[in-house]
Amino acid sequence: MPLMDIDTIARGLKGATKSGQGYVAPCPAHDDHKPSLKISEKDGKILVYCHAGCTQDQVVGALKDRGLAALAP
Ligand SMILES: [Zn+2]
């Protein structure tokens, strides 16, 4: 499965906004009402970080459910 870029992921998440080199967006892995999820890219790898405490696995799983899969392991 090809890697997606963060622009594609951000477009698929409602309410994503650009923040520095990456994006912030409502976290798809929990019931989020503010942009808790930070999406960034480092050394060609996409990093996701939820400030509410979801693990990367949970966030990646939720992205996959939305057809936004394909983060590097
Ligand atoms: Zn979360």
N, CA, C, O and the ligand as a Tripos MOL2 file, in Angstrom:
@<TRIPOS>MOLECULE
protein
  293   291    74     0     0
PROTEIN
NO_CHARGES

@<TRIPOS>ATOM
      1 N           0.8530   -1.1940    0.0000 N.3       1 MET1
      2 CA          0.0000    0.0000    0.0000 C.3       1 MET1
      3 C           0.8920    1.2490    0.0000 C.2       1 MET1
      4 O           1.8040    1.3590    0.8190 O.2       1 MET1
      5 N           0.6350    2.1620   -0.8930 N.am      2 PRO2
      6 CA          1.5190    3.3320   -0.9510 C.3       2 PRO2
      7 C           1.3050    4.2440    0.2550 C.2       2 PRO2
      8 O           0.2180    4.3010    0.8280 O.2       2 PRO2
      9 N           2.3340    4.9300    0.6110 N.am      3 LEU3
     10 CA          2.2100    5.8860    1.7040 C.3       3 LEU3
     11 C           1.3930    7.0830    1.2560 C.2       3 LEU3
     12 O           1.5180    7.5640    0.1300 O.2       3 LEU3
     13 N           0.5710    7.5400    2.1490 N.am      4 MET4
     14 CA         -0.1560    8.7690    1.8550 C.3       4 MET4
     15 C           0.6560    9.9430    2.3650 C.2       4 MET4
     16 O           1.4620    9.8150    3.2870 O.2       4 MET4
     17 N           0.4270   11.0900    1.7450 N.am      5 ASP5
     18 CA          1.0800   12.2630    2.3020 C.3       5 ASP5
     19 C           0.1370   12.9650    3.2700 C.2       5 ASP5
     20 O          -1.0690   12.7210    3.2780 O.2       5 ASP5
     21 N           0.7040   13.8250    4.0680 N.am      6 ILE6
     22 CA         -0.1040   14.4270    5.1290 C.3       6 ILE6
     23 C          -1.1820   15.3400    4.5590 C.2       6 ILE6
     24 O          -2.2080   15.5620    5.2010 O.2       6 ILE6
     25 N          -0.9610   15.8690    3.3660 N.am      7 ASP7
     26 CA         -2.0030   16.7070    2.7680 C.3       7 ASP7
     27 C          -3.2580   15.8820    2.4830 C.2       7 ASP7
     28 O          -4.3810   16.3360    2.7020 O.2       7 ASP7
     29 N          -3.0420   14.6570    1.9870 N.am      8 THR8
     30 CA         -4.1700   13.7740    1.6940 C.3       8 THR8
     31 C          -4.9120   13.4090    2.9740 C.2       8 THR8
     32 O          -6.1420   13.4310    3.0160 O.2       8 THR8
     33 N          -4.1600   13.0770    4.0100 N.am      9 ILE9
     34 CA         -4.7800   12.7220    5.2780 C.3       9 ILE9
     35 C          -5.5580   13.9090    5.8440 C.2       9 ILE9
     36 O          -6.6830   13.7600    6.3190 O.2       9 ILE9
     37 N          -4.9410   15.0810    5.7850 N.am     10 ALA10
     38 CA         -5.6020   16.2710    6.3320 C.3      10 ALA10
     39 C          -6.8960   16.5730    5.5810 C.2      10 ALA10
     40 O          -7.8950   16.9770    6.1770 O.2      10 ALA10
     41 N          -6.8610   16.3710    4.2630 N.am     11 ARG11
     42 CA         -8.0810   16.6220    3.4790 C.3      11 ARG11
     43 C          -9.1960   15.6780    3.8860 C.2      11 ARG11
     44 O         -10.3730   16.0330    3.8120 O.2      11 ARG11
     45 N          -8.8280   14.4620    4.3200 N.am     12 GLY12
     46 CA         -9.8280   13.4770    4.6940 C.3      12 GLY12
     47 C         -10.3730   13.6650    6.1000 C.2      12 GLY12
     48 O         -11.3650   13.0390    6.4730 O.2      12 GLY12
     49 N          -9.7310   14.5210    6.8770 N.am     13 LEU13
     50 CA        -10.1920   14.7640    8.2380 C.3      13 LEU13
     51 C         -10.8990   16.1110    8.2820 C.2      13 LEU13
     52 O         -10.3330   17.1480    7.9390 O.2      13 LEU13
     53 N         -12.1380   16.0610    8.7080 N.am     14 LYS14
     54 CA        -12.9170   17.2920    8.7450 C.3      14 LYS14
     55 C         -12.3050   18.2650    9.7540 C.2      14 LYS14
     56 O         -12.0380   17.8980   10.8980 O.2      14 LYS14
     57 N         -12.0910   19.4780    9.3290 N.am     15 GLY15
     58 CA        -11.6270   20.4930   10.2630 C.3      15 GLY15
     59 C         -10.1270   20.5760   10.4250 C.2      15 GLY15
     60 O          -9.6410   21.2490   11.3330 O.2      15 GLY15
     61 N          -9.3840   19.9060    9.5640 N.am     16 ALA16
     62 CA         -7.9270   19.9870    9.6580 C.3      16 ALA16
     63 C          -7.4440   21.3660    9.2110 C.2      16 ALA16
     64 O          -7.9340   21.9220    8.2290 O.2      16 ALA16
     65 N          -6.4970   21.8930    9.9350 N.am     17 THR17
     66 CA         -5.9190   23.1710    9.5420 C.3      17 THR17
     67 C          -4.4020   23.0630    9.5690 C.2      17 THR17
     68 O          -3.8320   22.2890   10.3380 O.2      17 THR17
     69 N          -3.7770   23.8320    8.7380 N.am     18 LYS18
     70 CA         -2.3310   23.7960    8.6410 C.3      18 LYS18
     71 C          -1.7180   24.4180    9.8900 C.2      18 LYS18
     72 O          -2.1850   25.4420   10.3900 O.2      18 LYS18
     73 N          -0.6710   23.7810   10.3760 N.am     19 SER19
     74 CA          0.0110   24.2740   11.5640 C.3      19 SER19
     75 C           1.5040   24.0420   11.3910 C.2      19 SER19
     76 O           1.9770   22.9090   11.4810 O.2      19 SER19
     77 N           2.2320   25.1000   11.1470 N.am     20 GLY20
     78 CA          3.6620   24.9440   10.9080 C.3      20 GLY20
     79 C           3.9110   24.0850    9.6920 C.2      20 GLY20
     80 O           3.3840   24.3530    8.6120 O.2      20 GLY20
     81 N           4.7300   23.0330    9.8700 N.am     21 GLN21
     82 CA          5.0450   22.1310    8.7630 C.3      21 GLN21
     83 C           3.9760   21.0650    8.5680 C.2      21 GLN21
     84 O           3.9920   20.3410    7.5730 O.2      21 GLN21
     85 N           3.0350   20.9650    9.5260 N.am     22 GLY22
     86 CA          2.0610   19.8900    9.4490 C.3      22 GLY22
     87 C           0.6380   20.4130    9.5600 C.2      22 GLY22
     88 O           0.3110   21.4990    9.0820 O.2      22 GLY22
     89 N          -0.1950   19.6100   10.2040 N.am     23 TYR23
     90 CA         -1.6020   19.9540   10.3620 C.3      23 TYR23
     91 C          -2.0370   19.6330   11.7750 C.2      23 TYR23
     92 O          -1.4310   18.8040   12.4540 O.2      23 TYR23
     93 N          -3.0890   20.2930   12.2090 N.am     24 VAL24
     94 CA         -3.8230   19.8470   13.3810 C.3      24 VAL24
     95 C          -5.2410   19.5420   12.9260 C.2      24 VAL24
     96 O          -5.7840   20.2090   12.0450 O.2      24 VAL24
     97 N          -5.8330   18.5190   13.5430 N.am     25 ALA25
     98 CA         -7.1650   18.0920   13.1300 C.3      25 ALA25
     99 C          -7.8630   17.4340   14.3100 C.2      25 ALA25
    100 O          -7.2100   16.9710   15.2460 O.2      25 ALA25
    101 N          -9.2000   17.3920   14.2650 N.am     26 PRO26
    102 CA         -9.9030   16.6090   15.2840 C.3      26 PRO26
    103 C          -9.4530   15.1530   15.2160 C.2      26 PRO26
    104 O          -9.3660   14.5800   14.1300 O.2      26 PRO26
    105 N          -9.1700   14.5600   16.3550 N.am     27 CYS27
    106 CA         -8.6670   13.1890   16.3820 C.3      27 CYS27
    107 C          -9.7660   12.2130   15.9710 C.2      27 CYS27
    108 O         -10.8670   12.2590   16.5200 O.2      27 CYS27
    109 N          -9.4820   11.3310   15.0130 N.am     28 PRO28
    110 CA        -10.5060   10.3780   14.5800 C.3      28 PRO28
    111 C         -10.6570    9.2040   15.5430 C.2      28 PRO28
    112 O         -11.5990    8.4210   15.4150 O.2      28 PRO28
    113 N          -9.7490    9.0700   16.5000 N.am     29 ALA29
    114 CA         -9.7620    7.8900   17.3630 C.3      29 ALA29
    115 C         -10.5640    8.0970   18.6430 C.2      29 ALA29
    116 O         -10.8200    7.1370   19.3710 O.2      29 ALA29
    117 N         -10.9610    9.3210   18.9240 N.am     30 HIS30
    118 CA        -11.8640    9.5370   20.0500 C.3      30 HIS30
    119 C         -12.8400   10.6510   19.6840 C.2      30 HIS30
    120 O         -12.6890   11.3130   18.6580 O.2      30 HIS30
    121 N         -13.8360   10.8460   20.5340 N.am     31 ASP31
    122 CA        -14.8590   11.8390   20.2470 C.3      31 ASP31
    123 C         -14.2790   13.2250   20.5050 C.2      31 ASP31
    124 O         -14.3240   13.7440   21.6200 O.2      31 ASP31
    125 N         -13.7450   13.7940   19.4600 N.am     32 ASP32
    126 CA        -12.9570   15.0150   19.6070 C.3      32 ASP32
    127 C         -13.7400   16.2300   19.1170 C.2      32 ASP32
    128 O         -14.3450   16.2020   18.0450 O.2      32 ASP32
    129 N         -13.7180   17.2740   19.9010 N.am     33 HIS33
    130 CA        -14.4330   18.4910   19.5070 C.3      33 HIS33
    131 C         -13.4860   19.6530   19.2730 C.2      33 HIS33
    132 O         -13.9040   20.7690   18.9640 O.2      33 HIS33
    133 N         -12.2230   19.3730   19.4260 N.am     34 LYS34
    134 CA        -11.2250   20.3780   19.0910 C.3      34 LYS34
    135 C         -10.0580   19.6660   18.4320 C.2      34 LYS34
    136 O          -9.9390   18.4450   18.5430 O.2      34 LYS34
    137 N          -9.2050   20.3940   17.7560 N.am     35 PRO35
    138 CA         -8.1180   19.6990   17.0430 C.3      35 PRO35
    139 C          -7.0220   19.2130   17.9820 C.2      35 PRO35
    140 O          -6.0690   19.9380   18.2690 O.2      35 PRO35
    141 N          -7.1660   17.9850   18.4550 N.am     36 SER36
    142 CA         -6.1850   17.4060   19.3690 C.3      36 SER36
    143 C          -5.0850   16.6520   18.6510 C.2      36 SER36
    144 O          -4.0450   16.3360   19.2270 O.2      36 SER36
    145 N          -5.3340   16.3710   17.3810 N.am     37 LEU37
    146 CA         -4.3970   15.5210   16.6620 C.3      37 LEU37
    147 C          -3.4140   16.3590   15.8600 C.2      37 LEU37
    148 O          -3.7990   17.2200   15.0690 O.2      37 LEU37
    149 N          -2.1550   16.0890   16.0800 N.am     38 LYS38
    150 CA         -1.1250   16.7500   15.2910 C.3      38 LYS38
    151 C          -0.6020   15.7580   14.2630 C.2      38 LYS38
    152 O          -0.2730   14.6190   14.5940 O.2      38 LYS38
    153 N          -0.5280   16.1980   13.0260 N.am     39 ILE39
    154 CA         -0.0240   15.3590   11.9360 C.3      39 ILE39
    155 C           1.2050   16.0490   11.3770 C.2      39 ILE39
    156 O           1.1470   17.2050   10.9580 O.2      39 ILE39
    157 N           2.2990   15.3420   11.3730 N.am     40 SER40
    158 CA          3.5150   15.9520   10.8460 C.3      40 SER40
    159 C           4.3180   14.9060   10.0900 C.2      40 SER40
    160 O           4.0120   13.7140   10.1100 O.2      40 SER40
    161 N           5.3270   15.3810    9.4420 N.am     41 GLU41
    162 CA          6.1520   14.5030    8.6260 C.3      41 GLU41
    163 C           7.6000   14.7390    8.9990 C.2      41 GLU41
    164 O           8.0650   15.8760    9.0830 O.2      41 GLU41
    165 N           8.3030   13.6390    9.2210 N.am     42 LYS42
    166 CA          9.7070   13.7620    9.5910 C.3      42 LYS42
    167 C          10.4830   12.6490    8.9050 C.2      42 LYS42
    168 O          10.1330   11.4740    9.0230 O.2      42 LYS42
    169 N          11.5230   13.0180    8.1970 N.am     43 ASP43
    170 CA         12.3530   12.0360    7.4970 C.3      43 ASP43
    171 C          11.5180   11.1000    6.6230 C.2      43 ASP43
    172 O          11.8020    9.9060    6.5310 O.2      43 ASP43
    173 N          10.4840   11.6540    5.9820 N.am     44 GLY44
    174 CA          9.6700   10.8620    5.0830 C.3      44 GLY44
    175 C           8.6470    9.9850    5.7660 C.2      44 GLY44
    176 O           7.9140    9.2530    5.1010 O.2      44 GLY44
    177 N           8.5850   10.0480    7.1020 N.am     45 LYS45
    178 CA          7.5840    9.2680    7.8280 C.3      45 LYS45
    179 C           6.5170   10.1860    8.3910 C.2      45 LYS45
    180 O           6.7980   11.2910    8.8550 O.2      45 LYS45
    181 N           5.2890    9.7020    8.3390 N.am     46 ILE46
    182 CA          4.1850   10.4930    8.8640 C.3      46 ILE46
    183 C           4.0010   10.1710   10.3350 C.2      46 ILE46
    184 O           3.9060    9.0090   10.7310 O.2      46 ILE46
    185 N           3.9520   11.2300   11.1340 N.am     47 LEU47
    186 CA          3.7840   11.0610   12.5680 C.3      47 LEU47
    187 C           2.4360   11.6290   12.9870 C.2      47 LEU47
    188 O           2.0580   12.7210   12.5630 O.2      47 LEU47
    189 N           1.7210   10.8960   13.8080 N.am     48 VAL48
    190 CA          0.4700   11.4060   14.3540 C.3      48 VAL48
    191 C           0.5920   11.4140   15.8740 C.2      48 VAL48
    192 O           1.1450   10.4920   16.4750 O.2      48 VAL48
    193 N           0.0640   12.4710   16.4800 N.am     49 TYR49
    194 CA          0.1280   12.5730   17.9310 C.3      49 TYR49
    195 C          -1.1590   13.1760   18.4520 C.2      49 TYR49
    196 O          -1.5320   14.2910   18.0870 O.2      49 TYR49
    197 N          -1.8350   12.4260   19.3130 N.am     50 CYS50
    198 CA         -3.0770   12.9230   19.9010 C.3      50 CYS50
    199 C          -2.7860   13.4660   21.2930 C.2      50 CYS50
    200 O          -2.2610   12.7580   22.1530 O.2      50 CYS50
    201 N          -3.1350   14.7320   21.5020 N.am     51 HIS51
    202 CA         -2.8820   15.3640   22.7960 C.3      51 HIS51
    203 C          -3.7860   14.8150   23.8870 C.2      51 HIS51
    204 O          -3.5150   15.0090   25.0730 O.2      51 HIS51
    205 N          -4.8620   14.1270   23.4980 N.am     52 ALA52
    206 CA         -5.7690   13.5450   24.4990 C.3      52 ALA52
    207 C          -5.3030   12.1680   24.9470 C.2      52 ALA52
    208 O          -5.8860   11.5880   25.8630 O.2      52 ALA52
    209 N          -4.2610   11.6370   24.3170 N.am     53 GLY53
    210 CA         -3.6750   10.4040   24.8030 C.3      53 GLY53
    211 C          -3.9230    9.1640   23.9730 C.2      53 GLY53
    212 O          -3.5230    8.0750   24.3820 O.2      53 GLY53
    213 N          -4.5700    9.2840   22.8190 N.am     54 CYS54
    214 CA         -4.7020    8.1120   21.9570 C.3      54 CYS54
    215 C          -3.3140    7.6700   21.4990 C.2      54 CYS54
    216 O          -2.4260    8.4900   21.2660 O.2      54 CYS54
    217 N          -3.1500    6.3600   21.3770 N.am     55 THR55
    218 CA         -1.8750    5.8630   20.8920 C.3      55 THR55
    219 C          -1.8100    6.0130   19.3750 C.2      55 THR55
    220 O          -2.8300    6.1880   18.7070 O.2      55 THR55
    221 N          -0.6140    5.9420   18.8580 N.am     56 GLN56
    222 CA         -0.4500    6.0130   17.4030 C.3      56 GLN56
    223 C          -1.2250    4.8820   16.7320 C.2      56 GLN56
    224 O          -1.8200    5.0820   15.6730 O.2      56 GLN56
    225 N          -1.2210    3.6780   17.3500 N.am     57 ASP57
    226 CA         -1.9660    2.5480   16.7880 C.3      57 ASP57
    227 C          -3.4570    2.8610   16.6940 C.2      57 ASP57
    228 O          -4.0970    2.5560   15.6880 O.2      57 ASP57
    229 N          -4.0030    3.4630   17.7350 N.am     58 GLN58
    230 CA         -5.4310    3.8020   17.7230 C.3      58 GLN58
    231 C          -5.7350    4.8160   16.6290 C.2      58 GLN58
    232 O          -6.7310    4.6970   15.9150 O.2      58 GLN58
    233 N          -4.8760    5.8040   16.5070 N.am     59 VAL59
    234 CA         -5.1080    6.8430   15.5020 C.3      59 VAL59
    235 C          -4.9750    6.2570   14.0960 C.2      59 VAL59
    236 O          -5.7930    6.5410   13.2210 O.2      59 VAL59
    237 N          -3.9480    5.4430   13.8860 N.am     60 VAL60
    238 CA         -3.7560    4.8410   12.5610 C.3      60 VAL60
    239 C          -4.9340    3.9340   12.2280 C.2      60 VAL60
    240 O          -5.4030    3.9180   11.0900 O.2      60 VAL60
    241 N          -5.4190    3.1700   13.2220 N.am     61 GLY61
    242 CA         -6.5760    2.3160   13.0030 C.3      61 GLY61
    243 C          -7.7930    3.1300   12.5940 C.2      61 GLY61
    244 O          -8.5360    2.7330   11.6960 O.2      61 GLY61
    245 N          -7.9980    4.2550   13.2430 N.am     62 ALA62
    246 CA         -9.1460    5.1060   12.9250 C.3      62 ALA62
    247 C          -8.9910    5.7200   11.5330 C.2      62 ALA62
    248 O          -9.9710    5.8920   10.8090 O.2      62 ALA62
    249 N          -7.7680    6.0430   11.1720 N.am     63 LEU63
    250 CA         -7.5280    6.5720    9.8270 C.3      63 LEU63
    251 C          -7.8190    5.5040    8.7810 C.2      63 LEU63
    252 O          -8.3880    5.7860    7.7270 O.2      63 LEU63
    253 N          -7.4210    4.2720    9.0910 N.am     64 LYS64
    254 CA         -7.6920    3.1690    8.1580 C.3      64 LYS64
    255 C          -9.1890    2.9860    7.9700 C.2      64 LYS64
    256 O          -9.6510    2.7470    6.8540 O.2      64 LYS64
    257 N          -9.9550    3.0980    9.0610 N.am     65 ASP65
    258 CA        -11.4100    2.9810    8.9600 C.3      65 ASP65
    259 C         -11.9860    4.0180    8.0020 C.2      65 ASP65
    260 O         -13.0330    3.8000    7.3930 O.2      65 ASP65
    261 N         -11.3080    5.1220    7.8790 N.am     66 ARG66
    262 CA        -11.7740    6.1970    7.0090 C.3      66 ARG66
    263 C         -11.1240    6.1410    5.6180 C.2      66 ARG66
    264 O         -11.2900    7.0460    4.8000 O.2      66 ARG66
    265 N         -10.3860    5.0650    5.3790 N.am     67 GLY67
    266 CA         -9.7330    4.9500    4.0740 C.3      67 GLY67
    267 C          -8.5180    5.8370    3.9500 C.2      67 GLY67
    268 O          -8.0890    6.1630    2.8430 O.2      67 GLY67
    269 N          -7.9630    6.2270    5.0800 N.am     68 LEU68
    270 CA         -6.7910    7.1170    5.0640 C.3      68 LEU68
    271 C          -5.5820    6.3850    5.6170 C.2      68 LEU68
    272 O          -4.7870    6.9520    6.3660 O.2      68 LEU68
    273 N          -5.4540    5.1500    5.2490 N.am     69 ALA69
    274 CA         -4.4650    4.2860    5.8820 C.3      69 ALA69
    275 C          -3.0450    4.6540    5.4730 C.2      69 ALA69
    276 O          -2.7470    5.7770    5.0690 O.2      69 ALA69
    277 N          -2.2020    3.6630    5.5980 N.am     70 ALA70
    278 CA         -0.9150    3.7030    4.9500 C.3      70 ALA70
    279 C           0.0780    4.6560    5.5720 C.2      70 ALA70
    280 O           0.7620    5.4010    4.8700 O.2      70 ALA70
    281 N           0.1590    4.6320    6.8900 N.am     71 LEU71
    282 CA          1.2810    5.2940    7.5250 C.3      71 LEU71
    283 C           2.4160    4.2740    7.6170 C.2      71 LEU71
    284 O           2.1700    3.0700    7.7040 O.2      71 LEU71
    285 N           3.6130    4.7430    7.5980 N.am     72 ALA72
    286 CA          4.7410    3.8340    7.7680 C.3      72 ALA72
    287 C           4.6580    3.2050    9.1590 C.2      72 ALA72
    288 O           4.2610    3.8740   10.1130 O.2      72 ALA72
    289 N           5.0230    1.9420    9.2860 N.am     73 PRO73
    290 CA          4.9420    1.2550   10.5790 C.3      73 PRO73
    291 C           5.9020    1.8610   11.6030 C.2      73 PRO73
    292 O           5.9610    1.4010   12.7430 O.2      73 PRO73
    293 ZN         -7.4440   11.0300   20.2390 Zn       74 ZN74
@<TRIPOS>BOND
     1     1     2 1
     2     2     3 1
     3     3     4 2
     4     3     5 am
     5     5     6 1
     6     6     7 1
     7     7     8 2
     8     7     9 am
     9     9    10 1
    10    10    11 1
    11    11    12 2
    12    11    13 am
    13    13    14 1
    14    14    15 1
    15    15    16 2
    16    15    17 am
    17    17    18 1
    18    18    19 1
    19    19    20 2
    20    19    21 am
    21    21    22 1
    22    22    23 1
    23    23    24 2
    24    23    25 am
    25    25    26 1
    26    26    27 1
    27    27    28 2
    28    27    29 am
    29    29    30 1
    30    30    31 1
    31    31    32 2
    32    31    33 am
    33    33    34 1
    34    34    35 1
    35    35    36 2
    36    35    37 am
    37    37    38 1
    38    38    39 1
    39    39    40 2
    40    39    41 am
    41    41    42 1
    42    42    43 1
    43    43    44 2
    44    43    45 am
    45    45    46 1
    46    46    47 1
    47    47    48 2
    48    47    49 am
    49    49    50 1
    50    50    51 1
    51    51    52 2
    52    51    53 am
    53    53    54 1
    54    54    55 1
    55    55    56 2
    56    55    57 am
    57    57    58 1
    58    58    59 1
    59    59    60 2
    60    59    61 am
    61    61    62 1
    62    62    63 1
    63    63    64 2
    64    63    65 am
    65    65    66 1
    66    66    67 1
    67    67    68 2
    68    67    69 am
    69    69    70 1
    70    70    71 1
    71    71    72 2
    72    71    73 am
    73    73    74 1
    74    74    75 1
    75    75    76 2
    76    75    77 am
    77    77    78 1
    78    78    79 1
    79    79    80 2
    80    79    81 am
    81    81    82 1
    82    82    83 1
    83    83    84 2
    84    83    85 am
    85    85    86 1
    86    86    87 1
    87    87    88 2
    88    87    89 am
    89    89    90 1
    90    90    91 1
    91    91    92 2
    92    91    93 am
    93    93    94 1
    94    94    95 1
    95    95    96 2
    96    95    97 am
    97    97    98 1
    98    98    99 1
    99    99   100 2
   100    99   101 am
   101   101   102 1
   102   102   103 1
   103   103   104 2
   104   103   105 am
   105   105   106 1
   106   106   107 1
   107   107   108 2
   108   107   109 am
   109   109   110 1
   110   110   111 1
   111   111   112 2
   112   111   113 am
   113   113   114 1
   114   114   115 1
   115   115   116 2
   116   115   117 am
   117   117   118 1
   118   118   119 1
   119   119   120 2
   120   119   121 am
   121   121   122 1
   122   122   123 1
   123   123   124 2
   124   123   125 am
   125   125   126 1
   126   126   127 1
   127   127   128 2
   128   127   129 am
   129   129   130 1
   130   130   131 1
   131   131   132 2
   132   131   133 am
   133   133   134 1
   134   134   135 1
   135   135   136 2
   136   135   137 am
   137   137   138 1
   138   138   139 1
   139   139   140 2
   140   139   141 am
   141   141   142 1
   142   142   143 1
   143   143   144 2
   144   143   145 am
   145   145   146 1
   146   146   147 1
   147   147   148 2
   148   147   149 am
   149   149   150 1
   150   150   151 1
   151   151   152 2
   152   151   153 am
   153   153   154 1
   154   154   155 1
   155   155   156 2
   156   155   157 am
   157   157   158 1
   158   158   159 1
   159   159   160 2
   160   159   161 am
   161   161   162 1
   162   162   163 1
   163   163   164 2
   164   163   165 am
   165   165   166 1
   166   166   167 1
   167   167   168 2
   168   167   169 am
   169   169   170 1
   170   170   171 1
   171   171   172 2
   172   171   173 am
   173   173   174 1
   174   174   175 1
   175   175   176 2
   176   175   177 am
   177   177   178 1
   178   178   179 1
   179   179   180 2
   180   179   181 am
   181   181   182 1
   182   182   183 1
   183   183   184 2
   184   183   185 am
   185   185   186 1
   186   186   187 1
   187   187   188 2
   188   187   189 am
   189   189   190 1
   190   190   191 1
   191   191   192 2
   192   191   193 am
   193   193   194 1
   194   194   195 1
   195   195   196 2
   196   195   197 am
   197   197   198 1
   198   198   199 1
   199   199   200 2
   200   199   201 am
   201   201   202 1
   202   202   203 1
   203   203   204 2
   204   203   205 am
   205   205   206 1
   206   206   207 1
   207   207   208 2
   208   207   209 am
   209   209   210 1
   210   210   211 1
   211   211   212 2
   212   211   213 am
   213   213   214 1
   214   214   215 1
   215   215   216 2
   216   215   217 am
   217   217   218 1
   218   218   219 1
   219   219   220 2
   220   219   221 am
   221   221   222 1
   222   222   223 1
   223   223   224 2
   224   223   225 am
   225   225   226 1
   226   226   227 1
   227   227   228 2
   228   227   229 am
   229   229   230 1
   230   230   231 1
   231   231   232 2
   232   231   233 am
   233   233   234 1
   234   234   235 1
   235   235   236 2
   236   235   237 am
   237   237   238 1
   238   238   239 1
   239   239   240 2
   240   239   241 am
   241   241   242 1
   242   242   243 1
   243   243   244 2
   244   243   245 am
   245   245   246 1
   246   246   247 1
   247   247   248 2
   248   247   249 am
   249   249   250 1
   250   250   251 1
   251   251   252 2
   252   251   253 am
   253   253   254 1
   254   254   255 1
   255   255   256 2
   256   255   257 am
   257   257   258 1
   258   258   259 1
   259   259   260 2
   260   259   261 am
   261   261   262 1
   262   262   263 1
   263   263   264 2
   264   263   265 am
   265   265   266 1
   266   266   267 1
   267   267   268 2
   268   267   269 am
   269   269   270 1
   270   270   271 1
   271   271   272 2
   272   271   273 am
   273   273   274 1
   274   274   275 1
   275   275   276 2
   276   275   277 am
   277   277   278 1
   278   278   279 1
   279   279   280 2
   280   279   281 am
   281   281   282 1
   282   282   283 1
   283   283   284 2
   284   283   285 am
   285   285   286 1
   286   286   287 1
   287   287   288 2
   288   287   289 am
   289   289   290 1
   290   290   291 1
   291   291   292 2
@<TRIPOS>SUBSTRUCTURE
     1 MET1         2 RESIDUE 1 A MET
     2 PRO2         6 RESIDUE 1 A PRO
     3 LEU3        10 RESIDUE 1 A LEU
     4 MET4        14 RESIDUE 1 A MET
     5 ASP5        18 RESIDUE 1 A ASP
     6 ILE6        22 RESIDUE 1 A ILE
     7 ASP7        26 RESIDUE 1 A ASP
     8 THR8        30 RESIDUE 1 A THR
     9 ILE9        34 RESIDUE 1 A ILE
    10 ALA10       38 RESIDUE 1 A ALA
    11 ARG11       42 RESIDUE 1 A ARG
    12 GLY12       46 RESIDUE 1 A GLY
    13 LEU13       50 RESIDUE 1 A LEU
    14 LYS14       54 RESIDUE 1 A LYS
    15 GLY15       58 RESIDUE 1 A GLY
    16 ALA16       62 RESIDUE 1 A ALA
    17 THR17       66 RESIDUE 1 A THR
    18 LYS18       70 RESIDUE 1 A LYS
    19 SER19       74 RESIDUE 1 A SER
    20 GLY20       78 RESIDUE 1 A GLY
    21 GLN21       82 RESIDUE 1 A GLN
    22 GLY22       86 RESIDUE 1 A GLY
    23 TYR23       90 RESIDUE 1 A TYR
    24 VAL24       94 RESIDUE 1 A VAL
    25 ALA25       98 RESIDUE 1 A ALA
    26 PRO26      102 RESIDUE 1 A PRO
    27 CYS27      106 RESIDUE 1 A CYS
    28 PRO28      110 RESIDUE 1 A PRO
    29 ALA29      114 RESIDUE 1 A ALA
    30 HIS30      118 RESIDUE 1 A HIS
    31 ASP31      122 RESIDUE 1 A ASP
    32 ASP32      126 RESIDUE 1 A ASP
    33 HIS33      130 RESIDUE 1 A HIS
    34 LYS34      134 RESIDUE 1 A LYS
    35 PRO35      138 RESIDUE 1 A PRO
    36 SER36      142 RESIDUE 1 A SER
    37 LEU37      146 RESIDUE 1 A LEU
    38 LYS38      150 RESIDUE 1 A LYS
    39 ILE39      154 RESIDUE 1 A ILE
    40 SER40      158 RESIDUE 1 A SER
    41 GLU41      162 RESIDUE 1 A GLU
    42 LYS42      166 RESIDUE 1 A LYS
    43 ASP43      170 RESIDUE 1 A ASP
    44 GLY44      174 RESIDUE 1 A GLY
    45 LYS45      178 RESIDUE 1 A LYS
    46 ILE46      182 RESIDUE 1 A ILE
    47 LEU47      186 RESIDUE 1 A LEU
    48 VAL48      190 RESIDUE 1 A VAL
    49 TYR49      194 RESIDUE 1 A TYR
    50 CYS50      198 RESIDUE 1 A CYS
    51 HIS51      202 RESIDUE 1 A HIS
    52 ALA52      206 RESIDUE 1 A ALA
    53 GLY53      210 RESIDUE 1 A GLY
    54 CYS54      214 RESIDUE 1 A CYS
    55 THR55      218 RESIDUE 1 A THR
    56 GLN56      222 RESIDUE 1 A GLN
    57 ASP57      226 RESIDUE 1 A ASP
    58 GLN58      230 RESIDUE 1 A GLN
    59 VAL59      234 RESIDUE 1 A VAL
    60 VAL60      238 RESIDUE 1 A VAL
    61 GLY61      242 RESIDUE 1 A GLY
    62 ALA62      246 RESIDUE 1 A ALA
    63 LEU63      250 RESIDUE 1 A LEU
    64 LYS64      254 RESIDUE 1 A LYS
    65 ASP65      258 RESIDUE 1 A ASP
    66 ARG66      262 RESIDUE 1 A ARG
    67 GLY67      266 RESIDUE 1 A GLY
    68 LEU68      270 RESIDUE 1 A LEU
    69 ALA69      274 RESIDUE 1 A ALA
    70 ALA70      278 RESIDUE 1 A ALA
    71 LEU71      282 RESIDUE 1 A LEU
    72 ALA72      286 RESIDUE 1 A ALA
    73 PRO73      290 RESIDUE 1 A PRO
    74 ZN74       293 GROUP 0 **** ****
